[in-house]
């Protein structure tokens, strides 16, 4: 509704929105565009009272890049929230100490550097430059030694892995369309979709059309039973 639209515009720092309904607006900065600039993502990957580079980095790895991160080992202590507030120990410094534990470093060395790029967004997705009165350091140092700064830099990191991001998105959309887990026989649909995207300026309609016209989408496999001889039934 109108209240929701105006509230989101205020959250994003866009002050020239008027009237009812959706319409195109100019973003306050390039950092806001794209899925990594969406407030819903920032809220999803935060704790109630603070942001989490760990959760945000994990979300980027799993939801955008398709990597799998194992759960944390048992008996790993949580970060000291009071120490951050009372002693002014930054979240970044606490995570550096956390990564000194070899059992934690393997995953955190991958997650944390990506999550730092979104620290300019608070728990609700509002833009900020400080946390508890301390200037934010949004620099990320990737495992390969590459560095970047802030949301804009993070986007460039992800653009370098465009094929990986698109392939994972294609797999997720295909699985959603099929209504089941994918198997090795579905790989041809993924490959066809990626080829079609590359040839058609990566338009979303091309991806949807490729999935909808694929054999697995139009035909559903059923196990052989005593009452039904065919093991393939057309859903058309």
N, C-alpha and C positions, 0 to 999 in steps of 0.2 A: 504494500500500500504506500500512500504518499508519505506517511510518517516514517516508514522503514527506509524509503529512498532518501529522504532528507537527513535522517539520522546517519545513514551510511556515508553520505556526502560530507557531513560534519566530521565524522570519524576519519575520513580520508583527507580532510583539509581542503575540500572543494567548496567554495562559498558562493558560486554563481549558478547554483541549481535552483530552478523555480518551476512551478507547475506540477501537474499530475503525470504519472506514467513514466516509462523508461525513455531515456534519450541519450544521445552521445554527448560526452563531456570531455573536457581537457583535463588530464591527470595533473596533479600538483607537481609530480616529478617522474622521471623515468624509472625510479626505483619502485614505484607502485604498480606498474604494469605487469601483466602475466600472473601465473598461478602463485609464484613466490611472493607476489605483492598483495595477495588477498588476505583480508583480515581474518576470514574464517580459518585459513591455514595457520595463521599466527596464534589464534586462540586455541586451536586443536593441539598445537605443539607447545603449549605452555602449562605450567602449574597454576593453581588459582592465584597465587600471590607473586609469582616471578616467572620470567621466561626460562626456557631451557634450550641452550645450544645442542645438548645431547638429543633431546626429543626431536628437535628440528633437523639436525643432521641425519638422524635415523630415518625420519620421514622422507628426506631427499633421497637417501640411498635406497630405501625400500619402495617408496611410492612413485618416484620419478625415474630412478635408474634400474630398479628391479633387482638390487642386491639383497642378500639375506644376511641379517645380523642376528647372531645367537643371543639368547637371554643372558643377563649379567650373572656371573658366578655367585653362589650363595655367600651370605655373610659379608657382603661388600657394604661398608658404612655409607650412609647418605651424606650429602653435603651439609655442612654446618651453617644453617640459615642465620642463626644468631651472630656467628662470627662475621658473616658478610655485613650485617647491619651495624653491630656494635664496634667491631674492630676495623671496619672498612676494607676487609679482604675481598677483593673483587671475585666475581664468579669465574672469570677467566683464570685467575691465579689458583682458585680452589680446584678447578678442573686440571690444571697443570700438575698439581700435587697428586690428584687422583690418578693421572696417567703414569705416574712413577711406579705404580703397582703393575708389574708385568702381566698379571691376570686381567687387567683392565685396559692396558695400552693397546692391545691388538685391535679392539673394536673402536675405542675412543679416538685413536689416531685417525680413523676414517670419518667418524661422525662429527666430532667437535669442530674441526676446521670448516666444515660446511655450515654447521649451525651458527657459527660466529657471524657469518655474512648476513644473517637476519636479525641481529641484535638491535638494530635501529627501530624495530617494531616491538612494542610492549605486549603485554598479555592479551590485549584486545585488538592489536594491530595498529595502534596509533604511533605516529612517527615520534622518535625521541633521539636525543644526542647524549643523554646522561642516564646513569642508573645509580640511585642512592647518592646523588651528588657527585659521582665520579664520571669523568668523560668516558664514553664507550670506545673500546678498541674493537673494530669490526674487521680486523685483518685475519685472514685465514691462510695457513700454511699447509698445503696438501701433502700427502705422503710422498709424492714425487718431487717435492721441493718447490712446486709452483705456488706463488702467492697471489692474493687478490684482496680487494677491500670493498666491503659493503655489498648491498643488494645488487648494484649494477655489476660489480665484479663477479659476484656469484652467478649472475645470468650468463656472463661470458664463459665461465667455467662449464656451465651446463650446455651452452651452445656448442662447445667443442666436443660434446658427447651427444649431439643431436640424434644420431642414428640409434643410440642406445635408449634414449628417452622415448623416441617415437616407437621403437620396437616394443618396449614394455607397455606403453599406452595401448598399442595395437593388441597385444596379448590380453590386457585387462578388458578392453572393449569387446574383443572376440569371445572371451569367456563369459562375459555378461550377456552377450547376444545368444550364445549357445545354451546358457543356463546350466553350465556344468564345468568341471575342471577340464582343462585342455590336455591332450595327449600328443604323442609323437606324430600321429596321422594328421593333426591339425596344423602342423608346421607349414605345410604348403599354402594354407590360407594366410598365415602371417607373412610369408615370403611374397605372395601375390599382392597383399595389401601394401607392403613396403615399396615394392616396385611401382605400383600404381600411384602412390603418394609422391615418389620422386619424379614421376613423369608429369604430374599434374599440380605442381606448385604446393604440394602438401595440403590440399584442401580437405576439410573434414568430410564433405559430402562424398568424396572419392573413397575414403576409408569405409564409411557406412555402406556405400553401394557394393564394395568388394565383399564385405562380410555377408551382406544380405543375399547376394547372388551366389555365394559359395555352396558347394554340395553339402557340407555338414550342417549348414544353417537350414537348408531346405529339406533335408532328409534326416530323420532321427533313427538311431540304431536301437533296436530292442533285442533282448536275449531270446534265443529259441525256446519255445515252450511247447507243451503237448497240444495246446489248443490253437497255436498260431505257428504255421510252418515258416512263413517268411520272417527273416531276421531284420529286414529293413522295411519301414513303413513310411511312405511319403507323407509329409505334413502339408503339402500343397492342397 
